[in-house]
Amino acid sequence: MTVQADPPARSGTMGHVAYVLRENPVTALSFALFAFFLGSALFGPMLVPYDPLATEAAIALQPPSAAHWFGTDSLGRDVFSRVIVATRLDLVISVAAVALSFVVGSVLGAVAGYRGGWTDIILNRVLDTIMAFPLFVLAMGIVAALGNSVANIIYATAIINVPFYARLVRAEVNIRREAGFTQAAKLAGNSDARVVAFHIFPNALPPMMVQVSLNLGWAILNAAGLSFIGLGVRPPTPEWGIMVAEGANFIVSGEWWLALFPGLWLMLAVFTFNLMGDGLRDIVDPRRRT
């Protein structure tokens, strides 16, 4: 009797990712959009038809056409080229800020949730102090005090996002620090750091992935908002918030494309990150492995 071999298991990481994307078309769409933005950030500056900083007064304020898909601005710069090139800067700001807040917030929350006592109390009071301020106003104050550079925008955005991760990780660690699998890991000789990092923290990743996707969108909006009010990236650097602010001055006179296309790209980026949350949660959640 011939015994057939079982088909390859789909429990590998790539197989699980493929399964999640097949089962959820919205997640697949969000990842496709993210791939588009990532490609624009990586290769856009090399592929755009015009220099985003080159000015030409003779073609200023031309509407969208075959030569200039998104029209030109008041200095004759190609809006399409500027929108695409701006993708890199906006993604760098949002990803760097969220990554920094994720790491710092996770470490603080894990220590507070696992240790408890005065460590937990002091951390919560610090987080309460940060969240007592309107977060965008706090970011404005930080950037105004430190200077409106890209690095300071990243630091300000990271600071206002730290409480979200710290509180989420603290709650997850606090719930599971006395669980059976935690006690078993300790009895097996694992150190406290290893227990937290490899046995407790993975259980906090699924809800954190949803928070990461939301914060990526908020970080882009925060950077664009700071640029809109003059505290963000400085002109003539292509950035969506700056372009919307510059275009707003021409809406009344009929040059609608100056604000529409950068605003549309900004909206689409935030929409993409918001949709990615559920998919990221399903990918990292060990209980959803197929």
C-alpha positions as a printed NumPy array, in Angstrom:
array([[  0.   ,   0.   ,   0.   ],
       [  1.428,   3.349,  -1.032],
       [  1.151,   6.177,   1.437],
       [  0.977,   9.633,  -0.063],
       [  3.031,  12.346,   1.547],
       [  1.115,  15.18 ,   3.118],
       [  1.153,  18.432,   1.171],
       [  3.523,  21.077,   2.473],
       [  2.117,  22.774,   5.545],
       [  0.985,  26.313,   5.211],
       [  2.119,  27.154,   8.713],
       [  5.271,  28.903,   7.574],
       [  5.454,  32.669,   7.803],
       [  5.091,  33.327,   4.086],
       [  2.292,  30.79 ,   3.783],
       [  0.437,  32.423,   6.637],
       [  0.86 ,  35.878,   5.109],
       [ -0.442,  34.604,   1.765],
       [ -3.402,  32.973,   3.519],
       [ -4.326,  36.212,   5.324],
       [ -4.15 ,  38.208,   2.094],
       [ -6.315,  35.679,   0.241],
       [ -8.938,  35.541,   2.969],
       [ -9.277,  39.307,   3.36 ],
       [ -9.464,  41.303,   0.093],
       [ -9.453,  44.615,   1.996],
       [ -6.169,  43.659,   3.643],
       [ -4.755,  42.663,   0.25 ],
       [ -5.817,  46.055,  -1.148],
       [ -4.179,  47.908,   1.741],
       [ -0.913,  46.009,   1.289],
       [ -1.012,  46.691,  -2.459],
       [ -1.458,  50.413,  -1.764],
       [  1.356,  50.284,   0.776],
       [  3.589,  48.623,  -1.829],
       [  2.705,  51.451,  -4.223],
       [  3.681,  54.114,  -1.681],
       [  6.83 ,  52.218,  -0.777],
       [  7.763,  51.968,  -4.461],
       [  7.091,  55.681,  -4.895],
       [  9.354,  56.446,  -1.942],
       [ 12.188,  54.218,  -3.164],
       [ 12.109,  54.782,  -6.915],
       [  9.911,  57.872,  -7.403],
       [ 12.747,  60.442,  -7.392],
       [ 14.442,  58.506, -10.217],
       [ 11.272,  58.061, -12.302],
       [  9.466,  61.414, -12.1  ],
       [  9.419,  63.34 , -15.397],
       [ 10.63 ,  66.679, -13.987],
       [ 12.951,  68.016, -11.341],
       [ 10.646,  68.773,  -8.366],
       [ 12.661,  71.886,  -7.498],
       [ 13.055,  73.297, -11.014],
       [ 11.073,  76.503, -11.602],
       [  9.835,  77.908, -14.909],
       [  7.738,  81.089, -14.768],
       [  6.441,  80.641, -18.323],
       [  4.34 ,  77.61 , -17.355],
       [  3.22 ,  78.735, -13.879],
       [ -0.283,  77.74 , -12.7  ],
       [ -1.107,  75.536, -15.663],
       [ -3.989,  73.077, -15.088],
       [ -3.508,  69.297, -15.397],
       [ -2.534,  68.261, -18.909],
       [ -0.73 ,  65.509, -20.791],
       [  2.582,  67.262, -20.162],
       [  1.917,  67.956, -16.471],
       [ -0.506,  65.373, -15.07 ],
       [ -1.189,  67.284, -11.837],
       [ -0.593,  70.764, -13.289],
       [  2.061,  73.246, -12.219],
       [  2.339,  75.523,  -9.209],
       [  2.9  ,  79.269,  -8.91 ],
       [  6.609,  78.862,  -9.67 ],
       [  6.106,  76.552, -12.644],
       [  7.146,  73.399, -10.779],
       [  5.53 ,  70.103, -11.792],
       [  3.025,  69.136,  -9.072],
       [  3.036,  65.438,  -9.962],
       [  6.816,  65.201,  -9.559],
       [  6.645,  67.029,  -6.222],
       [  3.837,  64.817,  -4.903],
       [  5.702,  61.611,  -5.777],
       [  9.046,  62.803,  -4.42 ],
       [  7.371,  63.971,  -1.2  ],
       [  6.304,  60.37 ,  -0.512],
       [  9.811,  59.446,   0.624],
       [ 10.078,  62.221,   3.201],
       [  6.589,  61.688,   4.629],
       [  7.076,  57.926,   4.924],
       [ 10.491,  58.368,   6.545],
       [  9.023,  60.725,   9.138],
       [  6.043,  58.501,   9.941],
       [  7.901,  55.164,  10.002],
       [ 10.841,  56.526,  12.025],
       [  8.553,  58.228,  14.554],
       [  6.332,  55.176,  15.006],
       [  9.307,  52.802,  15.247],
       [ 10.919,  54.985,  17.917],
       [  7.707,  55.291,  19.933],
       [  7.041,  51.54 ,  19.524],
       [ 10.44 ,  50.569,  20.959],
       [ 10.472,  53.088,  23.808],
       [  6.815,  52.554,  24.728],
       [  7.154,  48.757,  24.621],
       [ 10.18 ,  48.734,  26.912],
       [  8.636,  51.162,  29.414],
       [  5.283,  49.385,  29.407],
       [  6.838,  45.927,  29.777],
       [  9.006,  46.996,  32.716],
       [  6.119,  48.747,  34.467],
       [  3.663,  45.907,  33.897],
       [  6.077,  43.186,  34.993],
       [  7.632,  44.952,  37.986],
       [  4.584,  46.839,  39.256],
       [  4.935,  48.897,  42.442],
       [  6.567,  52.31 ,  42.294],
       [  7.91 ,  51.702,  38.8  ],
       [  4.366,  51.285,  37.54 ],
       [  3.067,  54.287,  39.485],
       [  5.813,  56.657,  38.297],
       [  5.436,  55.591,  34.65 ],
       [  1.673,  56.095,  34.754],
       [  2.057,  59.594,  36.17 ],
       [  4.527,  60.499,  33.401],
       [  2.17 ,  59.136,  30.743],
       [ -0.756,  61.002,  32.305],
       [  1.274,  64.212,  32.104],
       [  1.989,  63.708,  28.406],
       [ -1.625,  62.865,  27.575],
       [ -2.953,  65.81 ,  29.594],
       [ -1.888,  68.059,  26.71 ],
       [ -3.638,  68.1  ,  23.329],
       [ -1.151,  65.94 ,  21.449],
       [ -0.822,  68.119,  18.352],
       [ -0.312,  71.199,  20.544],
       [  2.381,  69.318,  22.469],
       [  4.086,  68.401,  19.179],
       [  3.914,  72.062,  18.144],
       [  5.579,  73.118,  21.395],
       [  8.365,  70.541,  21.082],
       [  9.161,  71.497,  17.483],
       [  8.958,  75.213,  18.26 ],
       [ 11.388,  74.758,  21.16 ],
       [ 13.861,  72.486,  19.364],
       [ 13.583,  73.907,  15.827],
       [ 11.651,  72.742,  12.783],
       [ 14.011,  70.117,  11.405],
       [ 13.045,  66.653,  10.179],
       [ 14.738,  65.024,  13.185],
       [ 12.813,  67.198,  15.648],
       [  9.523,  66.463,  13.877],
       [ 10.275,  62.739,  14.291],
       [ 11.126,  63.163,  17.988],
       [  8.003,  65.216,  18.659],
       [  5.77 ,  62.727,  16.866],
       [  7.401,  59.829,  18.709],
       [  6.953,  61.452,  22.124],
       [  3.229,  61.991,  21.693],
       [  2.796,  58.356,  20.559],
       [  4.788,  56.683,  23.36 ],
       [  1.843,  56.569,  25.837],
       [ -0.277,  54.487,  23.441],
       [  2.275,  51.668,  23.287],
       [  3.389,  51.902,  26.913],
       [ -0.144,  51.564,  28.257],
       [ -1.079,  48.801,  25.852],
       [  2.013,  46.713,  26.657],
       [  1.681,  47.407,  30.383],
       [ -1.874,  46.076,  30.398],
       [ -0.973,  42.937,  28.426],
       [  2.098,  42.17 ,  30.562],
       [  0.245,  42.887,  33.807],
       [ -2.482,  40.413,  32.856],
       [ -0.1  ,  37.621,  31.869],
       [  2.753,  37.926,  34.36 ],
       [  1.074,  35.392,  36.688],
       [ -0.263,  33.136,  33.923],
       [  0.587,  29.449,  33.85 ],
       [  2.861,  29.642,  30.816],
       [  4.779,  32.49 ,  32.474],
       [  5.326,  30.484,  35.654],
       [  6.38 ,  27.48 ,  33.569],
       [  8.935,  29.616,  31.706],
       [ 10.365,  30.837,  35.013],
       [ 10.589,  27.301,  36.402],
       [ 12.439,  26.283,  33.24 ],
       [ 15.217,  28.689,  34.245],
       [ 14.462,  31.635,  31.972],
       [ 15.435,  35.096,  33.196],
       [ 12.809,  37.79 ,  33.726],
       [ 13.96 ,  39.614,  30.582],
       [ 13.649,  36.444,  28.505],
       [ 10.231,  35.638,  29.951],
       [  8.948,  39.095,  29.062],
       [ 10.569,  39.225,  25.628],
       [  9.796,  35.723,  24.373],
       [  6.771,  34.532,  26.333],
       [  4.663,  37.53 ,  27.334],
       [  5.421,  40.248,  24.79 ],
       [  4.402,  38.197,  21.69 ],
       [  0.863,  38.112,  23.09 ],
       [  0.794,  41.915,  23.069],
       [  1.836,  42.177,  19.417],
       [ -1.591,  41.642,  17.742],
       [ -3.299,  44.685,  19.339],
       [ -0.078,  46.655,  18.966],
       [ -0.039,  46.048,  15.21 ],
       [ -3.437,  47.721,  14.955],
       [ -2.053,  50.646,  16.953],
       [  1.032,  50.801,  14.72 ],
       [ -1.058,  51.07 ,  11.564],
       [ -3.195,  53.826,  13.072],
       [ -0.151,  55.698,  14.358],
       [  1.507,  55.6  ,  10.934],
       [ -1.472,  57.491,   9.546],
       [ -1.541,  59.891,  12.483],
       [  2.195,  60.516,  12.15 ],
       [  1.798,  61.528,   8.502],
       [ -1.094,  63.813,   9.429],
       [  0.938,  65.274,  12.289],
       [  3.917,  66.013,  10.019],
       [  1.615,  67.496,   7.375],
       [ -0.192,  69.577,   9.998],
       [  3.068,  70.978,  11.351],
       [  4.175,  71.857,   7.827],
       [  0.786,  73.433,   7.11 ],
       [  1.172,  75.895,   9.999],
       [  4.836,  76.592,   9.226],
       [  6.478,  74.457,  11.931],
       [  7.321,  71.449,   9.787],
       [  9.604,  70.843,   6.852],
       [ 10.787,  74.058,   5.245],
       [ 10.087,  75.048,   1.623],
       [ 11.048,  74.391,  -1.119],
       [ 11.387,  70.77 ,   0.053],
       [  8.492,  68.737,  -1.428],
       [  6.163,  67.684,   1.395],
       [  2.422,  67.063,   1.266],
       [  1.533,  69.442,   4.104],
       [  3.539,  72.298,   2.598],
       [  1.963,  71.721,  -0.81 ],
       [ -1.563,  71.751,   0.633],
       [ -0.774,  74.966,   2.533],
       [  0.628,  76.629,  -0.588],
       [ -2.271,  75.425,  -2.711],
       [ -4.868,  76.693,  -0.241],
       [ -3.932,  80.247,  -1.187],
       [ -4.992,  79.626,  -4.796],
       [ -8.268,  77.742,  -4.335],
       [-10.392,  80.897,  -4.438],
       [ -8.757,  82.024,  -7.695],
       [ -9.55 ,  78.67 ,  -9.326],
       [ -6.234,  76.784,  -9.199],
       [ -7.828,  73.804,  -7.433],
       [ -5.206,  71.252,  -8.443],
       [ -2.499,  72.779,  -6.242],
       [ -4.179,  71.596,  -3.027],
       [ -6.288,  68.731,  -4.371],
       [ -3.596,  66.291,  -5.488],
       [ -1.251,  66.576,  -2.463],
       [ -4.314,  66.356,  -0.207],
       [ -5.575,  63.324,  -2.114],
       [ -2.2  ,  61.565,  -1.755],
       [ -2.166,  62.401,   1.962],
       [ -5.703,  61.05 ,   2.414],
       [ -4.872,  57.872,   0.458],
       [ -1.764,  57.223,   2.6  ],
       [ -3.717,  57.581,   5.856],
       [ -6.505,  55.408,   4.434],
       [ -3.944,  52.723,   3.511],
       [ -2.398,  52.587,   6.972],
       [ -5.788,  52.468,   8.663],
       [ -6.821,  49.484,   6.535],
       [ -3.587,  47.609,   7.245],
       [ -4.292,  47.239,  10.968],
       [ -6.459,  44.129,  10.902],
       [ -4.158,  42.399,   8.433],
       [ -1.052,  43.076,  10.521],
       [ -2.869,  41.783,  13.603],
       [ -3.82 ,  38.548,  11.835],
       [ -0.272,  38.054,  10.543],
       [  1.492,  38.375,  13.93 ],
       [ -1.191,  36.698,  16.088],
       [  0.042,  33.123,  16.83 ],
       [ -3.54 ,  32.035,  17.55 ],
       [ -4.511,  32.755,  13.95 ],
       [ -1.814,  30.579,  12.408],
       [ -3.23 ,  28.243,   9.777]])
